[in-house]
Amino acid sequence: MKNVIAIRREDLSKKGEQRVAVTPEHVKTITEAGHTVLVQPGMHPVTHEVKRAHRDMLFTQAGAHVAEDISSAKVIIGLKEIGLEYIYPDKVYYCFSHTHKGQLKNRKMLQAFCDNRATVLDYELVTNDLGSRTVTAFTYFAGYAGMIDTLWTMGQRLHGMGLEHPFYAIQQAVRHPDLDDIKRLLAEIGEDIEEEGTPADQPPVICIFLGNGKTSNGAQEILDILPVQRIEPDQIADTFQNGTRKKIYACVMEIAEMFRPIAADVVKMEHWAGLDEDGRRDLYFAHPDHFESTLAAYLPYASMVLNCVIWSPKYPRTITKAIMQAAWHAHHKPLVIGDISCDPNGSVEFSMDTWIDNPVFIYHPDHETNTLGMTGEGIAVMAVTNLPCEFSKDSSEQFAKDLAHVIPSLAAADYEGSLADSGLDDELKRAVILWKGEFVPEYAYMKEFLPVNAG
């Protein structure tokens, strides 16, 4: 089947967003198969803001038609959530909808998809037969940018306090021309730390990673350019007192380190203690409501915390307001939190969305207030909601490569009949939330998230 496929420009509300899911290279694959491709201009016609890292001419050379009006397309490919005014009747949308966990901010969009009989496929839900995500490039780039921005935040924050630190030479990720540039700079900073050390009037730099998935691995890859020594959670307090300043210390915490059974609850400590790591993980996921965070014991000693944990309300938070207040009164630590996962009011209870143009807020644990900017008393939290777009071109090209194996199916599917007869690859079928305005059985629970069903 031949389809008309559109690549939309990301909405103005997505500040700094210049990524695209399908690059010119892969548009050529679609057009050569006989499909028509429409591409909205990268520059917004009113504000003249450039919203795409790849030039329009490259899409034209790949056989696409550049046009502002893409309403004639059957399939509309975007990246982030879509403004209500851009949801047209009877269309197919590919995007990160951020709806399947019941995210409050996107429920009106979900309702609009239903009302307009839309078919919606979510990149986050593209999985193989084993249930593993297969389109994950942005996950690594979130880790890269998140780690860089957290190091930058720490350097800026200390400088604002009148304290100098090698990290002050680091710029926000978006200010570097590419990932290689920042890697070269970090290598130079690492050499300086090995020779001169970090300032003697400050404690050793201790970085805690919450989670060890792909986002965390990306962040660790960046930090490992520096002279890093891995430590275990039970070494953190001693390292704070006796560690060398010629190293950066990294502690990666997984489920068994981040959480413990609630005292006197149904999950007994002696049972927990006798389990291996896999057993503890399985028990935690089976009974998350019977667990609590261990972070109170470690936060007072951390310079930076990188939150790389995917969270939903059924799970305990890793950093609550109460835990943060206790850590603040103990040592005014941590100095910086990099909330890479960026679930507002989620795993980090007091977190909120920030954007590239204003990426940091200060949280005061006693007042429970968030103030955008780098100044003020409290903990600096970097929580940019679209971190991978700080490397828009690099991350888009890697994402398109991840998506390439399903692009022929995506382009040629029959979206008029049933899902079963659509011809979509199984990976894409598993990513379908709505088919012509109706929830597929696996996501029927999402009806509860529709505003019309609220209350």
C-alpha positions in Angstrom: 0.0 0.0 0.0 1.2 3.5 -0.8 0.7 6.2 1.8 1.2 9.9 2.1 3.6 10.4 5.1 4.4 13.7 6.8 7.3 14.7 9.0 6.0 17.4 11.3 8.0 20.3 12.9 8.0 20.1 16.7 5.8 22.6 18.5 7.1 25.9 19.7 6.3 24.8 23.3 9.2 22.3 23.0 11.9 24.8 23.6 15.2 24.1 22.0 13.8 21.1 20.2 15.5 20.4 16.8 15.4 16.6 16.7 13.6 14.5 14.1 12.6 10.9 14.1 13.3 10.2 10.4 16.4 11.8 8.8 16.9 12.6 5.1 18.8 9.4 4.6 15.8 7.3 5.7 13.2 9.6 3.9 15.0 8.5 0.7 14.2 4.9 1.6 10.5 5.8 1.9 10.3 7.8 -1.3 12.1 5.2 -3.3 9.5 2.7 -2.2 6.8 4.9 -3.9 5.4 6.7 -1.0 4.9 10.5 -0.9 6.6 12.3 1.9 5.7 15.8 3.1 8.1 17.7 5.4 7.1 20.9 7.3 9.8 23.6 7.0 12.3 23.5 9.8 11.8 27.2 10.4 8.6 28.3 12.1 6.8 30.7 9.8 5.8 33.2 12.5 8.7 33.2 15.0 11.4 32.1 12.5 12.8 29.8 15.2 14.7 26.9 13.6 13.1 23.7 14.9 15.1 21.1 13.0 18.8 20.3 12.9 18.6 19.0 9.3 18.1 21.5 6.5 15.0 21.4 4.3 17.1 21.1 1.2 18.4 17.7 2.4 14.8 16.4 2.6 14.0 17.8 -0.9 17.1 16.0 -2.3 15.8 12.8 -0.7 12.6 13.1 -2.7 10.3 14.8 -0.1 8.1 17.8 -0.7 8.6 20.7 1.8 5.1 22.1 2.7 3.7 23.9 5.7 0.3 22.2 5.3 0.6 18.5 6.0 -3.0 17.8 6.7 -3.4 15.7 3.5 -1.0 13.0 4.9 -2.4 9.8 6.4 0.7 9.2 8.6 2.2 12.0 10.6 5.6 11.4 12.2 6.7 13.6 15.0 8.8 13.2 18.1 7.4 14.8 21.2 3.8 15.4 22.3 1.5 17.1 19.9 -0.5 20.3 20.5 -4.2 19.8 20.4 -4.7 22.1 17.4 -2.5 19.8 15.3 -4.4 16.7 15.9 -6.5 16.1 12.8 -9.4 13.6 12.3 -8.6 10.0 11.2 -4.8 10.3 11.1 -2.0 8.0 12.3 0.5 9.6 14.7 4.0 8.3 15.6 5.5 10.1 18.6 6.5 9.9 22.2 3.0 10.5 23.6 4.0 10.1 27.2 0.5 8.9 28.1 0.7 5.2 29.1 1.7 5.9 32.7 -1.3 8.3 33.1 0.8 11.5 32.9 -1.5 14.3 33.9 -0.1 16.9 31.6 -1.0 14.8 28.5 -4.5 13.6 29.3 -6.2 16.3 27.2 -4.0 15.3 24.3 -5.0 11.7 24.8 -8.7 12.7 24.8 -8.1 14.6 21.5 -6.6 11.6 19.9 -9.7 9.5 20.9 -12.1 12.2 19.8 -10.4 12.4 16.4 -10.4 8.7 15.9 -6.6 8.7 15.7 -4.2 5.8 15.5 -1.3 6.4 17.9 2.0 4.5 18.0 4.5 5.4 20.8 8.2 4.9 20.2 8.7 4.1 23.8 6.6 1.0 23.4 8.4 -0.5 20.3 9.7 -3.8 21.7 11.0 -7.1 20.5 9.6 -10.5 21.3 11.4 -10.5 24.7 9.8 -7.2 25.7 13.0 -5.1 25.3 12.8 -1.7 23.8 14.5 -1.5 20.3 14.4 2.2 19.7 16.6 3.6 22.5 19.1 6.0 21.0 17.6 9.0 22.8 18.0 7.1 26.1 21.8 7.1 25.8 21.9 10.7 24.6 19.8 11.8 27.6 22.5 10.2 29.7 25.2 12.0 27.8 23.6 15.4 27.9 22.3 14.9 31.5 25.8 14.1 32.9 27.4 17.1 31.0 24.7 19.5 32.2 25.0 18.2 35.8 28.8 18.8 35.8 28.2 22.2 34.3 25.6 23.0 36.9 28.0 22.0 39.7 30.8 24.2 38.2 28.4 27.2 37.8 26.9 26.7 41.3 30.3 26.7 43.0 31.5 29.7 41.0 28.4 31.6 42.1 29.3 30.8 45.7 32.8 32.3 45.1 34.4 28.8 44.9 36.5 27.7 41.9 36.4 24.1 40.5 37.7 22.4 37.4 34.1 21.8 36.3 33.6 25.6 35.7 35.3 25.1 32.3 32.4 22.9 31.2 29.6 24.5 29.3 26.0 23.3 29.0 25.9 20.5 26.4 23.9 22.5 23.9 26.8 25.1 23.8 29.3 22.5 22.5 29.4 21.9 18.8 29.2 18.1 19.2 29.8 15.3 21.6 33.4 14.8 20.5 34.2 18.4 21.6 32.9 17.9 25.1 34.8 14.6 25.3 38.1 16.3 24.5 37.4 19.0 27.1 36.6 16.4 29.8 39.8 14.5 29.0 41.8 17.7 29.6 40.0 18.4 32.8 40.6 14.8 33.9 44.4 15.3 33.4 44.3 18.4 35.5 42.4 16.6 38.3 44.9 13.8 38.3 47.8 16.2 38.6 46.4 19.0 40.8 43.3 17.5 42.3 40.0 19.2 43.0 40.1 22.1 45.5 41.3 21.2 49.0 38.7 23.4 50.7 35.9 21.1 49.2 35.2 17.5 49.9 36.0 14.8 47.3 33.5 14.7 44.4 31.1 11.8 44.9 28.6 11.0 42.3 25.7 8.7 42.9 23.9 7.1 40.0 20.4 5.9 40.7 19.7 3.0 38.3 22.0 1.2 35.9 20.0 1.1 32.6 20.8 2.7 29.3 20.3 6.3 30.5 22.6 5.7 33.4 25.1 3.9 31.2 25.2 6.9 28.9 25.8 9.2 31.9 28.5 6.9 33.3 30.2 6.8 29.9 30.7 10.6 30.1 31.8 10.7 33.7 34.3 7.9 33.0 36.3 10.2 30.8 37.5 11.8 34.1 39.7 9.8 36.6 36.8 7.8 38.1 37.0 5.3 40.9 34.0 3.1 41.5 32.8 2.6 45.1 30.1 0.7 46.9 27.3 2.4 48.9 28.9 1.3 52.2 32.1 3.2 51.2 30.5 6.5 50.6 30.8 8.0 54.1 34.4 7.0 54.5 35.2 8.3 51.0 33.7 11.6 52.0 36.1 11.8 54.9 39.2 10.3 53.5 39.0 10.2 49.7 41.6 11.7 47.5 40.8 14.8 45.5 42.7 13.4 42.5 39.8 11.2 41.7 36.1 11.4 41.0 34.1 8.8 42.9 31.1 7.1 41.3 28.6 4.8 43.1 26.0 3.0 40.9 22.9 1.9 42.9 20.5 -0.6 41.6 17.2 -1.8 43.1 18.8 -3.7 46.0 20.8 -0.7 47.0 18.2 2.0 46.5 15.4 0.3 48.4 14.8 -1.9 51.4 11.7 -3.5 52.9 9.7 -1.3 55.2 10.4 -2.3 58.9 7.9 -4.7 60.3 6.1 -5.1 57.0 5.1 -8.2 55.2 8.5 -8.5 53.4 10.8 -9.7 56.1 14.4 -8.3 56.4 15.8 -11.8 56.9 14.1 -13.0 53.7 15.4 -10.0 51.8 19.0 -10.5 53.2 19.0 -14.1 51.9 18.2 -13.2 48.3 20.6 -12.7 45.5 20.3 -9.5 43.3 17.8 -11.0 40.9 15.7 -12.3 43.7 15.6 -8.9 45.4 14.7 -7.3 42.1 11.8 -9.7 41.5 10.5 -9.2 45.1 10.7 -5.4 44.8 8.7 -5.4 41.5 6.1 -7.8 42.9 5.5 -5.7 46.1 6.8 -2.2 45.5 4.4 -0.7 48.1 6.3 -2.6 50.8 9.6 -0.9 50.2 11.2 2.5 51.0 14.2 4.4 49.9 17.7 4.0 51.4 19.0 7.4 50.2 18.8 9.1 53.6 22.0 7.2 54.5 23.9 8.4 51.4 22.7 11.9 50.3 24.6 13.8 53.0 27.9 12.8 51.4 27.0 13.2 47.7 28.3 16.0 45.5 26.0 15.0 42.7 23.1 12.6 42.3 22.0 11.4 38.8 18.5 10.1 38.8 18.1 7.6 36.0 15.2 5.7 37.4 11.9 5.3 35.4 9.1 5.9 37.9 5.4 5.5 38.2 3.1 6.1 41.2 3.0 2.5 42.3 6.7 2.6 43.1 8.4 4.3 46.2 10.3 7.6 45.5 14.1 7.5 45.8 14.4 11.1 47.1 11.4 12.4 49.1 11.1 15.9 50.5 11.7 14.5 54.0 14.9 12.7 53.0 16.2 15.8 51.2 15.5 18.0 54.2 17.5 15.6 56.5 20.4 15.5 54.1 20.4 19.3 53.8 20.6 19.8 57.5 23.4 17.1 57.8 25.9 18.6 55.3 23.9 20.8 52.9 24.3 18.0 50.4 24.0 17.1 47.6 25.1 20.2 45.8 23.4 19.2 42.5 20.8 16.7 41.4 20.7 15.8 37.7 17.1 14.5 37.3 17.7 12.9 33.9 14.5 10.8 34.0 12.6 14.0 34.7 9.3 12.7 36.1 7.8 15.8 37.7 6.9 15.1 41.3 8.1 11.6 40.7 11.1 9.6 41.9 12.6 12.9 43.0 9.5 14.2 44.8 10.1 17.9 44.3 11.3 17.8 40.7 9.7 19.7 37.9 10.2 20.1 34.1 12.8 22.6 32.9 13.9 23.5 29.4 17.2 24.1 27.7 17.0 27.9 28.0 16.4 27.8 31.8 17.6 24.3 32.8 18.1 24.6 36.5 16.0 25.4 39.6 16.9 25.7 43.2 15.0 23.6 45.7 15.0 24.8 49.3 14.3 21.8 51.6 12.9 23.8 54.5 10.6 26.0 52.5 9.8 23.3 49.9 10.1 25.9 47.1 11.4 25.7 43.6 13.0 28.8 42.1 14.2 28.8 38.5 17.9 29.8 38.1 21.3 29.1 39.6 21.1 31.5 42.5 19.7 31.1 46.0 20.1 28.8 49.0 19.3 25.2 48.4 20.0 22.3 46.0 20.5 22.9 42.3 18.3 20.6 40.2 18.9 20.1 36.5 15.7 18.6 35.1 15.7 19.4 31.3 12.8 17.4 29.9 14.2 16.9 26.4 17.9 16.4 27.1 18.8 14.5 23.9 17.9 17.6 21.8 21.1 19.2 23.1 22.8 17.0 20.6 19.9 17.2 18.1 21.7 16.1 14.9 23.8 13.3 16.5 20.9 11.9 18.5 18.4 12.2 15.5 20.7 10.2 13.3 21.2 7.5 15.8 17.5 7.3 16.6 16.7 7.0 12.8 19.1 4.1 12.6 17.3 2.4 15.5 14.0 2.9 13.7 15.3 2.0 10.2 14.5 -1.7 10.4 10.7 -0.9 10.8 10.5 2.0 8.5 9.4 0.0 5.5 6.5 -1.5 7.6 5.7 1.9 9.0 5.4 3.4 5.6 3.5 0.6 3.8 1.0 -0.5 6.4 -2.7 -0.5 5.8 -4.2 1.9 8.4 -7.7 1.7 7.1 -8.6 -1.9 8.2 -7.9 -3.8 11.4 -4.7 -3.8 13.3 -4.3 -7.5 12.8 -4.5 -7.1 9.0 -2.4 -3.9 8.8 0.8 -5.5 7.8 2.7 -3.7 10.6 5.8 -5.5 12.0 5.1 -7.1 15.4 7.4 -4.5 17.0 5.2 -1.7 15.8 2.0 -3.5 16.6 3.1 -3.7 20.2 3.6 0.1 20.2 0.0 0.8 19.2 -2.0 2.5 22.0 -5.0 3.6 19.9 -6.3 2.2 16.7 -8.8 4.5 15.0 -9.7 6.1 18.3 -10.1 2.9 20.3 -7.7 1.6 22.9 -6.1 -1.7 21.9 -6.7 -4.4 24.6 -3.3 -4.1 26.2 -3.9 -0.4 26.9 -7.6 -0.5 27.7 -6.7 0.6 31.2 -5.8 4.0 29.8 -9.5 4.8 29.5 -9.3 5.8 33.2 -6.8 8.6 32.2 -9.3 10.4 29.9 -10.6 13.6 31.3 -14.2 12.6 30.5 -13.8 9.7 32.9 -12.2 11.8 35.7 -13.9 11.5 39.0 
